[in-house]
Amino acid sequence: MKNRIHLLMAIVALLLCLSGCQTRSATATPSQPPTAGTVEEERATAIPPAPTTVPASVVPRLGAELELRGDSDTIIGLTWDAGVRWIRHPIRWDQIEPARTDPPTYRLRNLDRTLADLTEQGFQVIMLIRDVPAWAAEDPCAPFDAEALAAWGDLLDALAQQYADDPYNISHWEIFNEPDNRQSTFSSQGGCMGDHPEAYAELLKVASQRLKDADPDATVIFGGVALEKLDGDPFNLTFLQETLAAGAGPYFDWMSLHYYPAFEGNWGKFGRGIEGKAAYVRGLMEKAGVDKPVVCTEVGQPSAGPPAEGYSETLAAHEVFRNLTRAYAADMPVVIWHRLQDRAADTRLYGLINADGEPKAAYHAYQILANALNNATFIAPLSKAETGSSRLEAYHFEATDGTDLLVAWRTNSGKALTLPVEAGSVRVLDAEGNERSIQDGGADDGDQTAGVIGVPVSNVPVVILLQ
């Protein structure tokens, strides 16, 4: 099994093609997604034929964050059936080592069982290490002293020794959640080194050395950074630059960011939503001479929350399509939806399923999209010349059987626009669970040119399967 995972990781490396961007200062401020605009209707033109080759094997990129509660067998089954193939699983240091002993004592029995269940099902697991115990630092945001740093290394060595081989085969380790946080009152986020980038660089160095000594195939992930300006300024917006300047570059393999659509407007100068944030982060790394894959270990949209914020089940389902598709365009080897299951006490409910284990609209949208993309290769975004309108956003994929598919949506409200597709027939599945087929020249064909189907596309995202 370990060899199979090595092969999968090699394929990921072959698929990566990282691009830089112009570096700019972070000026993030909270905002809602852009409102609908008014643009003159433009005539669509047919997209060119797709490439005829496709890689022999495709590694799924889609994941979700999961903490098992309740009937774990049912939840694991629902998660797999949704098309989730990567799991971000938190491991709380303060819970598995609540007291320092000599030799160290780790409480891993429950974790052993959970991780065995997940990997037996076939998930790839990212282990998120978070929550510093009280004995290791004077407060959650303080640098470690020499004794705590040694304990940190011992922990990582023990975890890699335990989980690198059968039956777990876990080799991906994320070091803290949102380490750019600098407020202890916000420490429930699971990472709190925002005022100490040099100390975080040292944690990465120890993590890399100890994990790779125990498992040469270990992948060390820079903890997902928030990089957003919120009330009270909990995040250090220059944390990444400062950590890289402190020499962290050699000590992580993947760079991770977090993205939420409420902040979409902050990144438009660099690209569309999550693509723009990824481009900004790549630009910071390029300036520091660092070239690493960028992943997203949190992206999400609440289906419910404070009424003034306008959340809904329908909007959450739409955002599943938009953000996960854009993550492919951003060349991310992994993208993690936050989260798989609601916690009933949360103010905002991000889950694909509710606290009682019942699937929500976002779950069904995820399932539709994953069924299409898990066995497909991203080709390219469609240009305005190909879509025929600046208000249509569309992405081209090719399935392993050589057939083409598109994911598309109108970027603002209004009547459906016509997207031209070269095909004899298409099957259209939308983010709300509706499905229909359109034949070339049929009643629903919005373009009567022979060999070209005009597919109506509204602001409800769709998967278009060419047949």
C-alpha positions in Angstrom: 0.0 0.0 0.0 2.9 2.3 0.8 4.2 1.9 -2.8 0.8 2.8 -4.2 0.8 6.0 -2.2 4.3 6.8 -3.4 3.1 6.4 -7.0 0.1 8.7 -6.4 2.4 11.4 -4.9 4.7 11.1 -7.9 1.8 11.7 -10.2 0.8 14.7 -8.3 4.3 16.1 -8.7 4.1 15.5 -12.5 0.8 17.4 -12.6 2.0 20.4 -10.8 3.0 23.4 -12.9 3.4 26.4 -10.6 3.3 29.9 -11.8 4.5 33.1 -10.2 2.7 36.5 -10.0 3.5 40.1 -9.3 4.1 40.7 -5.6 2.0 43.3 -3.8 1.3 44.3 -0.3 -1.6 42.7 1.6 -4.5 45.2 1.9 -7.3 42.8 2.8 -10.5 44.1 4.2 -13.7 42.1 4.7 -16.2 42.4 1.9 -19.2 40.6 0.4 -18.9 39.1 -3.1 -19.3 41.6 -5.9 -22.9 42.6 -6.7 -24.5 42.0 -10.0 -23.4 44.5 -12.7 -24.9 45.6 -16.1 -23.0 44.6 -19.2 -24.2 44.6 -22.8 -25.1 41.1 -24.2 -22.3 39.7 -26.4 -22.6 37.0 -29.0 -21.1 33.7 -28.1 -18.6 31.9 -30.3 -18.0 28.1 -30.4 -15.1 26.7 -28.3 -12.4 24.9 -30.2 -12.0 21.1 -30.1 -10.4 19.7 -27.0 -7.0 18.0 -26.9 -7.1 14.3 -27.8 -4.8 13.0 -25.1 -5.3 12.5 -21.4 -3.0 11.1 -18.6 -3.4 7.4 -17.9 -4.1 8.1 -14.3 -5.7 11.0 -12.4 -5.2 11.7 -8.7 -8.4 13.2 -7.1 -7.8 16.5 -5.4 -11.1 17.1 -3.5 -11.3 16.7 0.3 -13.0 17.8 3.5 -12.2 18.4 7.1 -13.6 15.7 9.3 -13.8 15.0 13.0 -15.8 11.9 13.5 -18.8 12.1 15.9 -21.8 9.8 16.3 -22.1 6.8 14.0 -18.6 6.8 12.5 -19.4 4.1 9.9 -22.3 6.0 8.6 -20.4 9.3 8.4 -17.4 7.6 6.7 -19.8 6.1 4.2 -21.5 9.4 3.5 -18.1 11.1 3.1 -16.8 8.6 0.6 -20.1 8.6 -1.3 -19.9 12.4 -1.6 -16.7 12.0 -3.6 -14.3 13.2 -0.8 -10.9 11.6 -1.3 -8.8 13.6 1.1 -9.5 14.1 4.8 -8.0 16.9 6.9 -8.1 15.4 10.4 -7.1 17.5 13.4 -4.9 16.0 16.1 -4.9 18.1 19.3 -1.5 18.0 21.1 -3.1 19.2 24.3 -5.4 16.1 24.3 -2.9 13.4 23.3 -0.2 14.6 25.6 -2.0 16.6 28.4 1.0 16.2 30.7 4.7 15.8 30.1 6.2 12.5 31.4 9.5 10.8 31.0 9.3 8.9 28.8 6.5 10.7 27.0 3.0 9.3 27.2 0.6 9.7 24.2 -3.1 8.9 24.2 -3.5 7.5 20.7 -6.0 4.6 21.1 -9.0 6.5 19.8 -7.0 8.1 17.1 -5.6 4.8 16.0 -9.1 3.4 15.5 -10.3 6.5 13.6 -7.3 6.7 11.3 -7.5 3.0 10.5 -11.1 3.3 9.5 -10.4 6.3 7.3 -7.4 4.7 5.5 -9.1 1.4 5.1 -11.9 3.2 3.2 -9.3 4.6 0.9 -8.9 8.2 2.0 -5.7 10.1 1.9 -5.3 11.8 5.3 -3.7 15.2 6.1 -2.9 15.3 9.8 -3.4 18.8 11.3 -1.4 19.2 14.5 -2.8 21.9 16.6 -3.5 23.2 20.2 -0.4 23.5 22.2 -0.7 22.1 25.8 -0.4 24.5 28.7 2.8 22.8 29.9 4.6 23.5 26.6 4.3 27.4 26.6 3.3 30.1 28.9 0.5 31.1 26.6 -0.8 29.6 23.3 0.9 32.3 21.3 4.3 32.2 23.0 7.5 30.7 21.5 8.6 27.3 22.8 11.5 27.1 25.2 14.2 24.4 24.6 12.4 21.8 26.6 9.1 22.3 24.8 10.8 22.3 21.4 12.4 19.0 22.3 9.0 17.7 23.3 7.6 18.9 20.0 10.2 16.9 18.1 9.5 13.8 20.2 5.8 14.2 19.4 6.3 14.3 15.7 8.7 11.5 15.7 6.2 9.3 17.7 3.4 10.2 15.3 5.4 9.4 12.2 6.6 6.2 13.7 3.0 5.2 14.5 1.2 6.2 11.3 3.7 6.1 8.4 3.2 2.4 7.5 0.3 -0.1 7.3 -2.5 0.0 8.2 -2.4 3.8 8.2 0.1 4.9 5.5 -0.2 8.6 6.5 2.5 10.9 5.3 1.0 14.4 5.2 1.4 16.7 8.2 0.1 20.3 8.6 1.8 22.3 11.2 -0.8 24.4 13.1 -4.0 25.9 11.9 -3.8 29.6 10.9 -0.4 30.2 12.5 -0.6 33.8 11.4 -3.1 34.4 14.3 -1.5 36.5 17.0 -4.3 36.7 19.6 -4.5 34.3 22.5 -8.2 35.1 22.8 -8.5 33.7 19.3 -6.4 30.7 20.1 -9.3 28.3 19.6 -8.4 28.6 15.9 -5.6 26.0 16.7 -2.5 28.1 15.9 -1.1 31.2 17.4 2.3 32.3 16.3 1.5 35.5 14.4 3.8 37.7 16.5 6.6 35.1 16.4 7.4 34.2 12.7 10.9 33.2 13.6 9.7 30.8 16.2 7.2 29.3 13.7 10.1 28.8 11.3 12.0 26.9 14.0 8.9 24.7 14.6 8.8 23.9 10.9 12.5 23.1 10.9 12.1 20.6 13.8 9.0 19.2 12.3 10.7 18.6 9.0 13.7 17.0 10.5 11.9 14.7 12.9 9.1 13.7 10.5 11.5 12.9 7.6 13.9 11.1 9.8 11.1 8.7 10.8 9.5 8.7 7.3 11.5 10.0 4.3 8.3 10.3 2.3 6.7 12.7 4.8 5.1 15.9 3.3 5.3 18.8 5.7 2.6 21.5 5.1 3.0 25.1 6.2 -0.1 25.7 8.4 -3.0 27.2 6.4 -2.7 31.0 6.7 -5.8 33.2 6.9 -4.2 36.4 5.5 -7.4 38.4 6.1 -8.0 41.6 7.9 -10.7 41.2 10.6 -12.0 43.4 13.4 -9.3 43.5 16.1 -6.5 42.6 13.6 -6.1 39.0 14.9 -3.9 38.0 11.9 -0.4 39.3 11.1 -0.7 40.1 7.4 3.1 39.9 6.8 3.5 36.6 8.7 4.3 34.6 5.6 6.9 37.0 4.3 8.5 37.2 7.8 8.6 33.4 8.2 10.2 32.9 4.8 12.7 35.6 5.6 13.5 33.6 8.8 14.6 30.7 6.6 11.6 28.5 6.7 11.7 27.7 2.9 13.7 24.4 3.1 11.5 23.0 5.9 8.1 22.6 4.3 6.9 20.9 1.1 3.5 22.4 0.5 2.3 25.9 1.2 -1.3 26.1 2.5 -3.8 28.9 2.5 -7.4 29.4 3.7 -10.1 31.0 1.5 -13.7 32.1 2.2 -15.9 33.7 -0.5 -16.9 36.6 1.9 -13.4 37.9 1.1 -13.5 37.4 -2.6 -13.2 41.2 -3.3 -9.8 41.3 -1.6 -8.1 39.2 -4.2 -9.6 40.3 -7.5 -6.5 42.2 -8.6 -4.6 38.9 -8.6 -7.3 36.6 -10.0 -10.7 35.1 -9.4 -11.4 34.4 -5.8 -9.3 31.5 -4.6 -7.2 31.7 -7.8 -6.3 35.3 -6.9 -5.3 34.4 -3.3 -3.2 31.5 -4.5 -1.5 33.8 -7.0 -0.7 36.4 -4.3 0.8 33.7 -2.1 2.9 32.3 -4.9 4.1 35.8 -5.6 5.3 36.2 -2.0 7.1 32.8 -2.2 8.7 33.7 -5.5 10.1 37.0 -4.1 11.6 34.9 -1.3 13.1 32.4 -3.8 10.8 29.6 -2.7 9.0 27.4 -5.2 6.4 25.0 -3.6 3.0 23.7 -4.4 0.1 25.7 -3.0 -2.9 23.9 -1.4 -6.0 25.0 0.3 -6.8 23.3 3.6 -9.9 25.4 4.2 -12.5 26.7 1.9 -16.1 26.9 2.8 -19.5 28.7 2.8 -22.0 28.6 5.6 -25.5 27.4 4.8 -26.9 29.2 7.9 -25.7 31.9 10.3 -26.6 35.4 11.4 -29.6 36.5 9.3 -27.9 39.8 8.3 -25.2 37.9 6.5 -27.6 36.3 4.0 -26.5 32.7 4.1 -28.6 29.9 2.5 -28.5 26.3 1.6 -28.7 27.2 -2.1 -25.9 29.7 -2.0 -23.6 27.2 -0.2 -24.3 24.6 -2.9 -23.4 27.2 -5.6 -20.2 28.1 -3.8 -19.1 24.4 -3.7 -19.1 24.4 -7.5 -17.4 27.8 -7.9 -14.6 27.4 -5.3 -13.6 23.8 -5.9 -13.6 24.3 -9.7 -11.4 27.5 -9.3 -9.0 25.5 -7.1 -8.3 23.3 -10.1 -7.6 26.4 -12.2 -5.3 27.6 -9.4 -3.2 24.4 -9.9 -3.8 23.2 -6.3 -3.0 19.5 -5.8 -5.5 19.4 -2.9 -8.4 21.5 -1.8 -10.3 20.8 1.5 -13.9 21.9 2.1 -14.5 23.2 5.6 -16.2 21.2 7.0 -17.8 17.8 6.5 -20.2 18.0 9.4 -21.8 20.8 11.3 -21.2 21.4 15.0 -24.6 22.3 16.5 -23.1 25.0 18.7 -21.4 26.9 15.9 -22.7 30.4 14.9 -22.2 29.6 11.2 -22.9 26.2 9.8 -20.3 25.2 7.2 -21.0 21.5 7.0 -21.9 19.4 4.0 -24.0 17.4 6.4 -25.8 18.7 9.5 -25.0 17.8 13.1 -27.5 14.9 12.9 -25.7 13.4 9.9 -28.2 14.4 7.3 -26.9 15.6 3.9 -27.5 19.3 3.0 -27.8 20.9 -0.4 -24.1 21.5 -0.4 -23.4 17.8 0.1 -25.4 17.0 -3.1 -23.6 19.7 -5.0 -20.2 18.4 -3.9 -21.2 14.9 -4.9 -22.3 16.0 -8.4 -19.1 18.0 -8.9 -16.8 15.3 -7.5 -18.4 12.6 -9.7 -17.4 14.7 -12.7 -13.9 15.9 -11.6 -12.4 13.0 -9.6 -11.7 11.2 -12.9 -10.8 14.2 -15.0 -7.9 16.4 -15.9 -8.1 20.2 -15.8 -7.4 21.6 -19.3 -7.9 25.4 -19.1 -10.4 28.1 -18.4 -12.4 29.3 -21.3 -11.6 32.7 -22.7 -14.2 35.4 -23.4 -13.8 34.6 -27.1 -14.8 31.0 -26.3 -17.7 31.7 -23.9 -18.9 34.7 -25.9 -19.6 36.8 -22.8 -17.6 38.4 -20.0 -20.4 37.3 -17.7 -19.8 33.6 -18.3 -17.1 31.8 -16.4 -16.3 28.3 -17.6 -13.6 25.7 -17.2 -12.7 22.8 -19.5 -11.8 19.3 -18.2 -11.1 16.0 -19.9 -12.3 12.7 -18.4 -10.0 9.6 -18.4 -12.2 8.1 -21.1 -11.3 11.1 -23.4 -14.6 12.8 -23.2 -14.8 16.5 -22.4 -16.7 18.3 -19.7 -17.2 21.9 -18.7 -18.1 23.6 -15.4 -19.7 26.9 -16.0 -21.9 29.7 -14.4 -23.0 33.2 -15.0 -21.1 35.6 -12.8 -24.0 37.8 -11.9 -27.8 37.6 -11.8 -30.0 37.8 -14.8 -31.4 35.6 -17.5 -29.4 32.6 -18.7 -26.7 33.2 -21.3 -25.9 30.9 -24.1 -22.6 28.9 -23.9 -21.6 27.3 -27.3 -20.4 23.8 -27.1 -19.2 21.6 -30.0 -21.1 18.3 -29.4 -23.9 16.2 -30.8 -25.6 16.1 -27.4 -24.8 17.2 -23.8 -26.0 16.2 -20.4 -26.3 19.2 -18.0 -26.3 18.8 -14.2 -26.6 21.8 -12.0 -25.6 22.6 -8.4 -29.2 22.3 -7.2 -29.6 18.7 -8.4 -31.4 19.3 -11.7 -30.5 17.4 -14.8 -31.4 17.5 -18.5 -30.1 16.5 -21.9 -29.9 18.8 -24.9 -29.6 17.5 -28.5 -27.9 19.4 -31.3 -30.7 21.2 -33.2 -33.3 20.2 -30.5 -35.8 22.5 -28.9 -33.5 23.5 -26.1 -30.5 24.2 -28.3 -29.8 27.9 -28.1 -27.5 27.9 -31.1 -28.9 26.4 -34.3 -25.5 26.0 -36.0 -25.0 22.4 -37.0 -22.6 20.7 -34.6 -22.8 23.4 -32.0 -25.2 23.3 -29.0 -26.1 26.5 -27.2 -26.3 25.6 -23.5 -28.2 28.0 -21.4 -26.1 28.9 -18.3 -27.5 31.0 -15.4 -25.9 31.9 -12.1 -26.7 28.4 -10.9 -23.4 26.5 -11.7 -23.6 23.5 -14.0 -21.5 20.5 -15.2 -21.8 20.0 -18.9 -20.9 16.5 -20.1 -20.2 16.4 -23.8 -21.5 13.3 -25.6 
